[in-house]
Structures are given as structure tokens and as C-alpha cells.
Amino acid sequence: MDALEKMLLEQVADLHKVPDGAYNIRTNGGAGGRRSTETVKIENRTDGKQGIDIFVAPEAKGESVHIPVVITKEGYGETVYNDFYVGAGADVLIIAGCGIHNCGTETAEHSGVHTFHIGKGAKVRYVEKHYGGGDGTGGKIMNPQTVLYLEEGASLQMETTQIKGIDSTVRTTRGELQAGANLVVKEKIYTHGTQFAKTVFCVELKGDGAGADVVSRSVAAGSSVQEFVSHIVGKAKCHGHTECDAIIMENAKVTATPCLSAECIDAELIHEAAIGKIAGEQLTKLMTLGLDEKQAEEQIIKGFLS
């Protein structure tokens, strides 16, 4: 890999060298490297679609899987389908993410569809980072989709971060949770300039004891536009919580649309949404410590998105 591709891998997957464990690195639509292990097998799809199938054996404990994507060609676009099959009782960390570096005038785009089949009692932590760079005028577009099927007692902790350089993104997550399954989603987004970011989240809690906790924190600066749409459907004795907390700056626009649907008398569903500017007393306090206004804003935003 060249220096630019290595920089992108550091940004989206914290990779400074070949990772331990299983990995599949995709660069400009080609293979940048792959390794399977005894308990994690990575294979090419056989249905004609671009992408891979990842099989995590039930005996996998403390395993990690890295599947980053980097794009450095202007005018390049792709849609990739990755399916994860996690065996019952497995415990695995999956680190994904995409970095686009565009120095040209044509748009570069990556759309990914990740489908998780998480077996009974399995535990998955899924980390996804998106980054855009380059001084060209061509757009950097990412449209990730995540589809979740959690069997009885399965759990998934999903952490998604987009903090720089993506001009347009629509992030869609759909899920179905069986009895005792648990989903935690933590999203962090920062937009500026004329960037656009939309999050669509919809989950069905289908079994007794299923739970979902979705928290989105975002900062919209410049003339950027953000939209947050969430829908939790309780079909059994379950607990669901969705929260959108956004800081709006300058001429930005933010819309939050939380929705709850109860189809069972024992469903407990809660939503929260808050949009506002940085509090004046926060700026004043930091400025008394020697920071100017811009530095104070940067510190508040950093803390808010941490």
C-alpha cells in the first residue's frame, strides 16, 4: 500500500500495521489483503454481488475482524455487500469503516450493505468510522446500510462515527430482535460547509425481554443539513429508548423525528430529542481560562462528541 492508503486505514480502522486476527482490506474495489483464522472465515460471495461473507464460529472468544475500505480514485463508485454469520455464544469485535481521499473533480462514492445474523447468546461489538479527505472539488459520498437479525439472548453494541469530510451520507439501520436480545447504538456525526447527513433507524422488538437503546450525538456547523429519523416498534414485553442530541451552529439546519409504536400492552418505549446552540455560560467559563471563542467552541464540541 502507498502512504495515502495507509493514512486512510489509520483514520477509519486505527491500523498502523497488519492487524492481528482475521481481516479483509478493500482498496479501490480490489483486494488489499485478507486473512482468515481457525474461528473466523472470510470468503468471496457466490451470488455475483461485490463483497464477502464472514463466518464466526461459536467457539470464537475475544476474536477481532477488520474489514476497512479505502478509495483514492476520483470518479469511482461501488456498492458492496458483506454478510456476517456469528455462531451461537461467540464473542467478537468487528471493525469496519471507509475512507475516501478525493483530489479530483469527479465524485467518489462507497455504498455498503452489512447484514448481521447473530446467533443465540452471541456478543458482537461493531465499530464503524467514516472519513473523507482531499483538496479536490469532487464529492465524497457514503451511504451505509446495516441490517440486523438478533436471535434469542444475542447482543450487539454498534458504534458509528463520522467526523470529517463526507459531503453526503444516508445512514440506514434496520433490525429485528428476538426474546432477550439487546441492541445498543451510539452515533457521532459532525457536519460543516454544505454537507448533508441523514440517519434512518428502525428496529422491531419482537420477543419478550428484547431491548434497544439508540443515542445520536451530532454537531451541525456552517450551512450543513442533518436529519435524524428513528422508529422503534415494540411487539412484546420489551424496552426501547431513542435519543437525539444535537448542537446547531451558524446557518445549519437540524431535524429530529423520533417515532414509537407499541403493539403490546407491556412494551415500554421512550424517546428524547434536543437541538440547541452552545450555551453562553460554557463559552464564558472556558474563555476565562485563557481560550478565545473559537478555541472554546472546539473544546466544547470535542467533549460533546467524545
Residue frames as qw, qx, qy, qz and C-alpha x, y, z in Angstrom:
[[0.000, 0.886, 0.463, 0.000, 0.00, 0.00, 0.00],
 [0.365, 0.511, -0.060, 0.775, 1.09, 3.55, -0.58],
 [0.184, -0.033, -0.501, 0.845, 1.30, 6.23, 2.12],
 [0.404, -0.137, -0.092, -0.900, -2.13, 7.67, 1.30],
 [0.735, -0.209, -0.557, -0.325, -3.88, 4.33, 1.67],
 [0.543, -0.120, -0.669, 0.493, -2.06, 3.68, 4.94],
 [0.047, -0.074, 0.284, -0.955, -3.18, 7.09, 6.24],
 [0.599, -0.191, -0.279, -0.726, -6.81, 6.27, 5.43],
 [0.725, -0.177, -0.665, 0.018, -6.55, 2.93, 7.21],
 [0.308, -0.035, -0.565, 0.765, -5.26, 4.71, 10.31],
 [0.280, -0.117, 0.058, -0.951, -8.22, 7.11, 10.18],
 [0.714, -0.126, -0.260, -0.638, -11.02, 4.55, 9.77],
 [0.919, -0.158, -0.355, -0.070, -9.63, 1.44, 11.48],
 [0.445, -0.810, 0.372, -0.082, -6.75, 2.64, 13.70],
 [0.963, 0.075, 0.135, 0.222, -4.47, 0.35, 11.72],
 [0.050, -0.886, 0.421, 0.186, -0.75, 1.13, 11.78],
 [0.033, -0.400, 0.896, 0.190, 0.32, -2.35, 10.70],
 [0.537, -0.079, -0.750, -0.378, -1.17, -5.65, 9.58],
 [0.589, -0.445, 0.249, -0.627, -3.77, -6.45, 12.26],
 [0.142, -0.142, 0.960, -0.197, -3.86, -9.50, 14.43],
 [0.513, 0.340, 0.671, -0.413, -6.74, -11.84, 13.74],
 [0.484, 0.463, 0.674, 0.310, -8.88, -12.00, 10.65],
 [0.062, 0.646, -0.002, -0.760, -9.02, -9.13, 8.16],
 [0.529, 0.493, 0.566, 0.396, -10.12, -8.12, 4.69],
 [0.111, -0.615, 0.036, 0.780, -8.85, -4.83, 3.27],
 [0.523, 0.632, 0.528, 0.218, -10.52, -3.39, 0.16],
 [0.209, -0.563, 0.161, 0.783, -8.72, -0.70, -1.87],
 [0.307, 0.448, -0.338, -0.769, -10.37, 0.95, -4.89],
 [0.849, 0.203, -0.072, -0.482, -12.51, -2.12, -5.48],
 [0.706, 0.357, -0.608, 0.065, -9.58, -4.54, -5.32],
 [0.865, -0.414, -0.257, 0.120, -8.02, -6.78, -2.71],
 [0.062, 0.835, -0.400, 0.373, -5.62, -5.09, -0.32],
 [0.140, 0.325, -0.869, 0.347, -5.11, -8.19, 1.80],
 [0.795, -0.294, -0.148, -0.509, -7.04, -10.95, 3.55],
 [0.210, 0.259, -0.901, 0.279, -6.54, -13.45, 6.32],
 [0.770, -0.390, -0.285, -0.417, -8.86, -15.97, 7.95],
 [0.164, -0.470, 0.766, -0.407, -8.28, -17.71, 11.27],
 [0.101, -0.059, -0.992, 0.052, -9.37, -21.02, 12.77],
 [0.073, 0.508, 0.757, -0.404, -12.58, -19.47, 14.08],
 [0.299, 0.740, 0.125, -0.590, -13.21, -16.65, 11.57],
 [0.535, 0.150, 0.667, 0.497, -13.51, -17.50, 7.87],
 [0.247, 0.674, -0.014, -0.696, -13.73, -14.80, 5.18],
 [0.499, 0.183, 0.764, 0.367, -14.92, -15.85, 1.73],
 [0.122, 0.095, -0.378, -0.913, -15.92, -14.17, -1.52],
 [0.617, 0.282, 0.379, -0.629, -19.64, -14.02, -2.20],
 [0.292, 0.015, 0.887, 0.357, -21.02, -16.56, -4.64],
 [0.336, 0.669, 0.631, -0.203, -24.16, -14.67, -5.74],
 [0.474, 0.566, 0.341, 0.582, -22.45, -12.28, -8.16],
 [0.166, -0.969, -0.101, -0.153, -22.52, -9.29, -5.82],
 [0.380, 0.565, -0.464, 0.566, -19.38, -7.46, -4.74],
 [0.512, -0.630, 0.300, -0.502, -18.46, -8.24, -1.15],
 [0.297, 0.279, -0.885, 0.225, -17.65, -11.00, 1.29],
 [0.784, -0.463, -0.290, -0.295, -19.21, -13.46, 3.72],
 [0.065, 0.514, -0.687, 0.510, -17.73, -13.64, 7.21],
 [0.816, -0.306, -0.452, -0.193, -18.35, -16.76, 9.30],
 [0.115, -0.566, 0.605, -0.548, -17.62, -16.55, 13.03],
 [0.575, -0.091, -0.813, -0.003, -17.60, -19.94, 14.74],
 [0.621, -0.690, -0.261, -0.264, -19.46, -20.46, 18.04],
 [0.811, -0.371, -0.175, 0.417, -16.16, -21.12, 19.84],
 [0.396, 0.517, -0.043, 0.758, -14.70, -17.72, 18.85],
 [0.476, -0.796, -0.309, 0.210, -13.92, -15.77, 22.02],
 [0.331, -0.781, 0.133, 0.513, -12.22, -12.38, 22.02],
 [0.601, 0.223, 0.504, 0.579, -11.61, -12.51, 18.27],
 [0.110, 0.699, 0.004, -0.707, -11.27, -9.40, 16.11],
 [0.576, 0.431, 0.584, 0.375, -12.17, -8.87, 12.46],
 [0.039, -0.601, 0.103, 0.792, -11.04, -5.82, 10.45],
 [0.501, 0.469, 0.657, 0.313, -12.83, -5.06, 7.16],
 [0.009, -0.707, -0.038, 0.706, -11.90, -1.48, 6.14],
 [0.589, 0.612, 0.431, 0.307, -12.40, 0.10, 2.71],
 [0.219, -0.630, 0.122, 0.735, -10.26, 2.85, 1.18],
 [0.559, 0.678, 0.417, 0.231, -10.91, 4.78, -2.03],
 [0.327, -0.587, 0.164, 0.722, -8.38, 7.15, -3.61],
 [0.261, 0.168, 0.648, 0.695, -9.71, 7.33, -7.19],
 [0.323, 0.344, 0.134, -0.871, -11.95, 10.14, -8.35],
 [0.584, 0.233, -0.412, -0.659, -14.99, 9.06, -10.32],
 [0.319, 0.055, -0.946, 0.017, -15.03, 5.65, -8.67],
 [0.604, -0.229, 0.217, -0.732, -18.25, 4.27, -7.17],
 [0.371, 0.063, -0.926, -0.036, -19.24, 0.92, -5.72],
 [0.721, -0.371, 0.109, -0.575, -21.87, -0.94, -3.76],
 [0.309, 0.304, -0.881, 0.189, -20.52, -3.72, -1.55],
 [0.800, -0.363, -0.145, -0.454, -22.50, -6.43, 0.28],
 [0.231, 0.347, -0.831, 0.369, -20.95, -8.00, 3.37],
 [0.784, -0.395, -0.257, -0.404, -22.82, -10.65, 5.38],
 [0.011, -0.457, 0.762, -0.459, -21.81, -11.72, 8.88],
 [0.826, -0.254, -0.427, -0.267, -22.83, -15.08, 10.33],
 [0.058, -0.530, 0.651, -0.541, -21.99, -15.16, 14.04],
 [0.575, -0.128, -0.807, -0.048, -22.39, -18.52, 15.74],
 [0.632, -0.682, -0.252, -0.267, -24.28, -19.05, 18.99],
 [0.753, -0.612, -0.046, 0.240, -22.27, -17.98, 22.04],
 [0.669, 0.307, 0.013, 0.676, -19.44, -16.33, 20.09],
 [0.267, -0.879, -0.111, 0.380, -17.79, -13.10, 21.28],
 [0.639, 0.252, 0.321, 0.652, -16.23, -10.94, 18.56],
 [0.045, -0.745, -0.019, 0.666, -15.10, -7.39, 17.75],
 [0.580, 0.493, 0.495, 0.420, -15.72, -6.23, 14.17],
 [0.151, -0.669, 0.049, 0.726, -14.03, -3.04, 12.96],
 [0.541, 0.586, 0.507, 0.328, -15.24, -1.64, 9.66],
 [0.096, -0.803, -0.010, 0.588, -15.13, 1.84, 8.15],
 [0.644, 0.544, 0.350, 0.407, -14.44, 3.61, 4.89],
 [0.254, -0.682, 0.088, 0.680, -12.03, 6.37, 3.97],
 [0.587, 0.676, 0.349, 0.276, -12.28, 8.39, 0.75],
 [0.319, -0.585, 0.171, 0.726, -9.50, 10.70, -0.43],
 [0.521, 0.664, 0.482, 0.233, -10.58, 12.69, -3.48],
 [0.289, -0.525, 0.150, 0.786, -8.28, 15.26, -5.08],
 [0.203, 0.174, 0.669, 0.693, -10.16, 15.40, -8.37],
 [0.306, 0.055, -0.051, -0.949, -13.31, 16.93, -9.82],
 [0.619, -0.137, -0.616, -0.466, -15.47, 13.80, -10.11],
 [0.684, -0.466, 0.239, -0.508, -17.45, 12.22, -7.29],
 [0.336, 0.213, -0.908, 0.132, -16.15, 9.20, -5.39],
 [0.687, -0.289, 0.071, -0.663, -18.76, 7.04, -3.67],
 [0.221, 0.110, -0.959, 0.140, -18.99, 3.98, -1.46],
 [0.712, -0.260, 0.013, -0.652, -22.25, 2.30, -0.51],
 [0.195, 0.216, -0.940, 0.179, -22.10, -0.68, 1.82],
 [0.770, -0.303, -0.155, -0.540, -24.78, -3.10, 2.94],
 [0.132, 0.306, -0.876, 0.347, -23.78, -5.04, 6.06],
 [0.775, -0.291, -0.262, -0.496, -26.16, -7.78, 7.19],
 [0.052, -0.395, 0.812, -0.426, -25.64, -9.39, 10.59],
 [0.820, -0.242, -0.419, -0.306, -27.06, -12.78, 11.55],
 [0.027, -0.511, 0.676, -0.530, -26.18, -13.04, 15.25],
 [0.604, -0.140, -0.778, -0.101, -26.78, -16.40, 16.87],
 [0.664, -0.656, -0.307, -0.188, -28.31, -17.25, 20.21],
 [0.696, -0.674, -0.025, 0.247, -26.39, -15.71, 23.12],
 [0.692, 0.249, 0.076, 0.673, -23.62, -14.30, 20.90],
 [0.219, -0.860, -0.112, 0.448, -21.95, -10.95, 21.66],
 [0.596, 0.445, 0.263, 0.614, -20.77, -8.55, 18.95],
 [0.149, -0.786, -0.056, 0.597, -19.16, -5.13, 19.18],
 [0.585, 0.525, 0.424, 0.451, -19.24, -3.37, 15.82],
 [0.223, -0.706, 0.022, 0.672, -17.19, -0.20, 15.22],
 [0.543, 0.560, 0.461, 0.423, -17.63, 1.80, 12.01],
 [0.197, -0.684, 0.014, 0.702, -15.81, 5.04, 11.14],
 [0.560, 0.672, 0.379, 0.301, -16.18, 7.22, 8.05],
 [0.337, -0.658, 0.138, 0.658, -13.65, 9.78, 6.88],
 [0.606, 0.705, 0.278, 0.243, -13.21, 11.98, 3.84],
 [0.383, -0.670, 0.194, 0.605, -10.16, 13.96, 2.73],
 [0.528, 0.261, 0.511, 0.627, -8.51, 15.50, -0.30],
 [0.033, -0.522, -0.075, 0.849, -8.49, 19.01, -1.73],
 [0.071, 0.168, 0.715, 0.675, -10.43, 18.29, -4.94],
 [0.409, 0.037, 0.064, -0.910, -13.87, 19.62, -5.81],
 [0.545, -0.074, -0.755, -0.358, -15.31, 16.17, -6.46],
 [0.673, -0.470, 0.097, -0.563, -17.86, 14.91, -3.94],
 [0.172, 0.211, -0.928, 0.255, -17.22, 12.27, -1.29],
 [0.701, -0.193, -0.091, -0.681, -20.38, 10.22, -0.73],
 [0.121, 0.109, -0.967, 0.198, -21.09, 7.30, 1.62],
 [0.683, -0.193, -0.095, -0.698, -24.39, 5.50, 2.09],
 [0.111, 0.189, -0.953, 0.207, -24.04, 2.68, 4.64],
 [0.752, -0.256, -0.195, -0.575, -26.88, 0.28, 5.36],
 [0.007, 0.260, -0.903, 0.342, -26.90, -2.09, 8.32],
 [0.758, -0.196, -0.336, -0.523, -29.41, -4.93, 8.66],
 [0.092, -0.374, 0.802, -0.457, -29.57, -6.75, 11.99],
 [0.809, -0.224, -0.407, -0.361, -31.09, -10.09, 12.95],
 [0.063, -0.449, 0.735, -0.503, -30.51, -10.88, 16.62],
 [0.650, -0.214, -0.709, -0.172, -31.57, -14.27, 17.90],
 [0.670, -0.684, -0.246, -0.150, -32.61, -15.06, 21.47],
 [0.702, -0.644, 0.027, 0.301, -30.24, -13.56, 24.04],
 [0.669, 0.302, 0.129, 0.667, -27.86, -12.09, 21.44],
 [0.190, -0.882, -0.134, 0.411, -26.32, -8.64, 21.95],
 [0.595, 0.453, 0.205, 0.631, -24.81, -6.06, 19.64],
 [0.233, -0.801, -0.091, 0.544, -23.05, -2.83, 20.55],
 [0.574, 0.559, 0.350, 0.485, -22.75, -0.61, 17.47],
 [0.275, -0.736, -0.013, 0.619, -20.54, 2.50, 17.43],
 [0.562, 0.578, 0.377, 0.456, -20.59, 4.70, 14.33],
 [0.288, -0.709, -0.005, 0.644, -18.55, 7.85, 13.82],
 [0.515, 0.581, 0.334, 0.535, -18.42, 10.41, 11.00],
 [0.348, -0.783, -0.167, 0.488, -16.46, 13.48, 11.97],
 [0.113, -0.652, 0.325, 0.675, -14.81, 14.83, 8.85],
 [0.053, -0.400, 0.645, 0.649, -15.02, 15.29, 5.13],
 [0.234, 0.313, 0.897, 0.206, -18.10, 13.40, 3.92],
 [0.136, -0.009, -0.217, -0.967, -20.22, 15.60, 1.65],
 [0.692, -0.098, -0.140, -0.701, -23.37, 13.48, 1.66],
 [0.130, 0.103, -0.974, 0.152, -24.45, 10.42, 3.61],
 [0.735, -0.254, -0.097, -0.622, -27.64, 8.50, 4.27],
 [0.074, 0.272, -0.914, 0.292, -27.11, 6.02, 7.11],
 [0.753, -0.177, -0.216, -0.595, -29.81, 3.36, 7.40],
 [0.014, 0.214, -0.929, 0.302, -30.11, 0.76, 10.15],
 [0.758, -0.169, -0.210, -0.594, -32.89, -1.83, 10.35],
 [0.102, 0.288, -0.910, 0.282, -33.18, -4.60, 12.89],
 [0.784, -0.312, -0.318, -0.433, -35.25, -7.42, 14.36],
 [0.015, -0.423, 0.771, -0.476, -34.66, -8.59, 17.93],
 [0.682, -0.261, -0.653, -0.199, -35.92, -11.85, 19.40],
 [0.678, -0.699, -0.188, -0.126, -36.53, -12.60, 23.09],
 [0.722, -0.600, 0.067, 0.338, -33.83, -11.31, 25.43],
 [0.654, 0.343, 0.159, 0.655, -31.78, -9.77, 22.63],
 [0.251, -0.847, -0.141, 0.447, -30.17, -6.39, 23.26],
 [0.563, 0.530, 0.214, 0.597, -29.02, -3.64, 20.89],
 [0.290, -0.799, -0.088, 0.519, -27.03, -0.52, 21.84],
 [0.562, 0.579, 0.255, 0.533, -26.28, 2.08, 19.15],
 [0.304, -0.765, -0.045, 0.566, -24.02, 5.10, 19.70],
 [0.565, 0.609, 0.323, 0.453, -23.74, 7.50, 16.78],
 [0.285, -0.700, 0.009, 0.655, -21.49, 10.57, 16.44],
 [0.527, 0.586, 0.418, 0.452, -21.70, 12.95, 13.46],
 [0.176, -0.666, 0.001, 0.724, -20.08, 16.29, 12.64],
 [0.515, 0.584, 0.478, 0.406, -21.00, 18.24, 9.51],
 [0.167, -0.648, 0.011, 0.743, -19.86, 21.62, 8.17],
 [0.026, -0.177, 0.560, 0.809, -19.93, 23.66, 4.96],
 [0.629, 0.118, -0.176, -0.748, -22.81, 22.44, 2.80],
 [0.142, 0.131, -0.981, 0.002, -22.61, 18.80, 3.88],
 [0.722, -0.185, -0.125, -0.654, -25.71, 16.64, 4.29],
 [0.131, 0.156, -0.954, 0.221, -26.20, 13.76, 6.72],
 [0.714, -0.213, -0.094, -0.660, -29.31, 11.68, 7.32],
 [0.032, -0.171, 0.953, -0.249, -29.78, 8.85, 9.79],
 [0.735, -0.131, -0.249, -0.617, -32.69, 6.42, 9.49],
 [0.011, 0.218, -0.922, 0.319, -33.12, 3.89, 12.27],
 [0.754, -0.138, -0.127, -0.630, -35.91, 1.31, 12.54],
 [0.136, 0.218, -0.945, 0.203, -35.99, -1.68, 14.88],
 [0.745, -0.296, -0.310, -0.511, -38.65, -4.21, 15.80],
 [0.173, -0.342, 0.808, -0.448, -38.56, -5.67, 19.30],
 [0.666, -0.012, -0.540, -0.514, -40.26, -8.99, 18.64],
 [0.693, -0.170, -0.690, 0.118, -39.58, -11.06, 21.76],
 [0.575, -0.799, -0.151, -0.088, -40.10, -10.68, 25.50],
 [0.680, -0.594, 0.123, 0.412, -37.16, -9.03, 27.19],
 [0.615, 0.412, 0.230, 0.631, -35.76, -7.53, 23.99],
 [0.228, -0.858, -0.151, 0.435, -34.22, -4.07, 24.36],
 [0.573, 0.492, 0.190, 0.627, -32.82, -1.29, 22.19],
 [0.291, -0.824, -0.112, 0.472, -31.01, 1.88, 23.24],
 [0.579, 0.505, 0.281, 0.576, -30.16, 4.31, 20.44],
 [0.261, -0.833, -0.093, 0.478, -28.24, 7.53, 21.14],
 [0.583, 0.549, 0.223, 0.555, -27.22, 10.01, 18.42],
 [0.298, -0.779, -0.045, 0.549, -24.97, 12.99, 19.16],
 [0.584, 0.485, 0.355, 0.545, -24.27, 15.43, 16.38],
 [0.165, -0.653, -0.015, 0.739, -22.90, 18.87, 15.61],
 [0.503, 0.639, 0.469, 0.345, -24.08, 20.78, 12.54],
 [0.264, -0.623, 0.053, 0.735, -21.98, 23.81, 11.57],
 [0.110, -0.137, 0.530, 0.830, -21.78, 26.14, 8.58],
 [0.581, 0.175, -0.115, -0.787, -24.73, 25.67, 6.22],
 [0.165, 0.095, -0.976, -0.104, -24.87, 21.90, 6.65],
 [0.705, -0.167, -0.099, -0.682, -28.10, 19.94, 6.99],
 [0.046, 0.144, -0.967, 0.204, -28.81, 16.98, 9.25],
 [0.720, -0.194, -0.192, -0.638, -31.85, 14.74, 9.59],
 [0.029, -0.184, 0.936, -0.300, -32.47, 12.10, 12.24],
 [0.734, -0.103, -0.230, -0.630, -35.37, 9.66, 11.87],
 [0.031, 0.200, -0.947, 0.250, -35.94, 6.81, 14.32],
 [0.747, -0.158, -0.197, -0.615, -38.74, 4.28, 14.76],
 [0.018, -0.201, 0.938, -0.284, -38.90, 1.66, 17.50],
 [0.705, -0.162, -0.365, -0.586, -41.70, -0.90, 17.33],
 [0.237, -0.275, 0.826, -0.430, -42.50, -2.86, 20.48],
 [0.674, -0.013, -0.536, -0.509, -44.24, -6.13, 19.66],
 [0.736, -0.245, -0.614, 0.145, -43.71, -7.84, 23.03],
 [0.551, -0.823, -0.075, 0.114, -42.79, -7.12, 26.64],
 [0.715, 0.273, 0.019, 0.643, -39.73, -5.04, 25.82],
 [0.260, -0.824, -0.094, 0.494, -37.84, -1.79, 26.43],
 [0.589, 0.469, 0.276, 0.597, -36.85, 0.75, 23.78],
 [0.226, -0.836, -0.090, 0.492, -35.15, 4.13, 24.07],
 [0.591, 0.469, 0.260, 0.602, -34.10, 6.53, 21.33],
 [0.276, -0.831, -0.114, 0.469, -32.32, 9.86, 21.87],
 [0.557, 0.560, 0.171, 0.589, -31.13, 12.58, 19.51],
 [0.369, -0.816, -0.092, 0.436, -28.95, 15.36, 20.98],
 [0.611, 0.494, 0.244, 0.568, -27.69, 17.96, 18.51],
 [0.253, -0.642, -0.034, 0.723, -25.70, 21.19, 18.64],
 [0.494, 0.718, 0.392, 0.295, -26.57, 23.64, 15.87],
 [0.393, -0.528, 0.090, 0.747, -24.19, 26.41, 14.80],
 [0.070, -0.258, 0.413, 0.870, -24.14, 29.29, 12.31],
 [0.542, 0.234, -0.182, -0.786, -26.62, 28.66, 9.43],
 [0.100, 0.074, -0.987, -0.104, -27.04, 24.91, 9.81],
 [0.694, -0.142, -0.097, -0.699, -30.36, 23.04, 9.89],
 [0.042, 0.128, -0.971, 0.200, -31.25, 20.02, 12.01],
 [0.708, -0.162, -0.177, -0.664, -34.44, 17.94, 12.01],
 [0.043, -0.159, 0.949, -0.269, -35.18, 15.18, 14.52],
 [0.699, -0.079, -0.239, -0.670, -38.16, 12.85, 14.04],
 [0.057, -0.159, 0.951, -0.257, -38.41, 10.15, 16.72],
 [0.699, -0.092, -0.283, -0.650, -41.32, 7.71, 16.46],
 [0.195, -0.168, 0.912, -0.321, -42.56, 4.96, 18.78],
 [0.689, -0.060, -0.404, -0.598, -45.10, 2.22, 18.04],
 [0.297, -0.214, 0.841, -0.398, -46.40, -0.11, 20.78],
 [0.655, 0.010, -0.550, -0.519, -48.17, -3.30, 19.72],
 [0.620, -0.228, -0.724, 0.200, -48.09, -4.90, 23.16],
 [0.424, -0.844, -0.185, -0.270, -49.50, -3.59, 26.45],
 [0.758, -0.576, 0.057, 0.299, -46.18, -4.38, 28.19],
 [0.642, 0.414, 0.070, 0.642, -43.95, -2.52, 25.74],
 [0.330, -0.837, -0.115, 0.422, -42.03, 0.35, 27.39],
 [0.596, 0.437, 0.260, 0.622, -40.81, 2.87, 24.82],
 [0.248, -0.831, -0.117, 0.485, -39.17, 6.27, 25.38],
 [0.598, 0.500, 0.187, 0.598, -37.87, 8.95, 23.03],
 [0.300, -0.790, -0.078, 0.529, -35.89, 12.14, 23.62],
 [0.565, 0.524, 0.250, 0.586, -34.79, 14.87, 21.23],
 [0.266, -0.856, -0.098, 0.433, -32.89, 18.07, 21.92],
 [0.585, 0.480, 0.197, 0.624, -31.46, 20.64, 19.49],
 [0.226, -0.957, -0.125, 0.129, -29.74, 23.83, 20.62],
 [0.431, 0.771, -0.296, 0.363, -26.74, 26.10, 20.38],
 [0.611, 0.024, -0.526, 0.591, -23.70, 26.07, 22.62],
 [0.388, -0.834, -0.382, 0.090, -24.62, 27.65, 25.94],
 [0.197, 0.864, -0.154, 0.437, -23.12, 31.09, 26.51],
 [0.566, -0.745, 0.313, -0.165, -22.03, 30.24, 30.04],
 [0.938, -0.048, 0.222, 0.261, -19.98, 27.32, 28.71],
 [0.583, 0.623, 0.012, 0.522, -18.09, 29.62, 26.36],
 [0.168, -0.886, 0.173, -0.396, -17.61, 32.24, 29.06],
 [0.807, -0.541, 0.237, 0.007, -16.22, 29.72, 31.53],
 [0.875, 0.108, 0.200, 0.428, -13.63, 28.42, 29.08],
 [0.384, 0.757, 0.020, 0.528, -12.69, 31.89, 27.89],
 [0.411, -0.864, 0.193, -0.215, -11.91, 32.92, 31.47],
 [0.862, -0.331, 0.308, 0.229, -9.31, 30.14, 31.39],
 [0.242, -0.601, 0.464, 0.604, -7.48, 31.83, 28.53],
 [0.433, 0.250, 0.769, 0.397, -9.13, 30.36, 25.43],
 [0.215, 0.170, -0.205, -0.940, -10.52, 32.53, 22.66],
 [0.697, 0.178, 0.251, -0.648, -14.08, 31.93, 21.46],
 [0.740, 0.382, -0.469, -0.296, -13.12, 29.59, 18.62],
 [0.286, 0.313, -0.864, 0.272, -10.88, 27.51, 20.86],
 [0.390, -0.039, 0.641, -0.660, -13.62, 27.33, 23.47],
 [0.785, 0.262, -0.036, -0.560, -16.13, 26.12, 20.87],
 [0.610, 0.390, -0.685, -0.081, -13.70, 23.46, 19.68],
 [0.032, 0.222, -0.862, 0.455, -13.23, 22.15, 23.22],
 [0.583, 0.097, 0.439, -0.677, -16.98, 22.00, 23.86],
 [0.790, 0.349, -0.273, -0.424, -17.60, 20.15, 20.58],
 [0.417, 0.381, -0.818, 0.114, -14.76, 17.71, 21.29],
 [0.192, -0.112, 0.800, -0.557, -16.19, 16.92, 24.70],
 [0.678, 0.212, 0.195, -0.676, -19.73, 16.61, 23.36],
 [0.808, 0.380, -0.340, -0.293, -18.71, 14.08, 20.69],
 [0.094, 0.489, -0.844, 0.197, -16.29, 12.10, 22.86]]
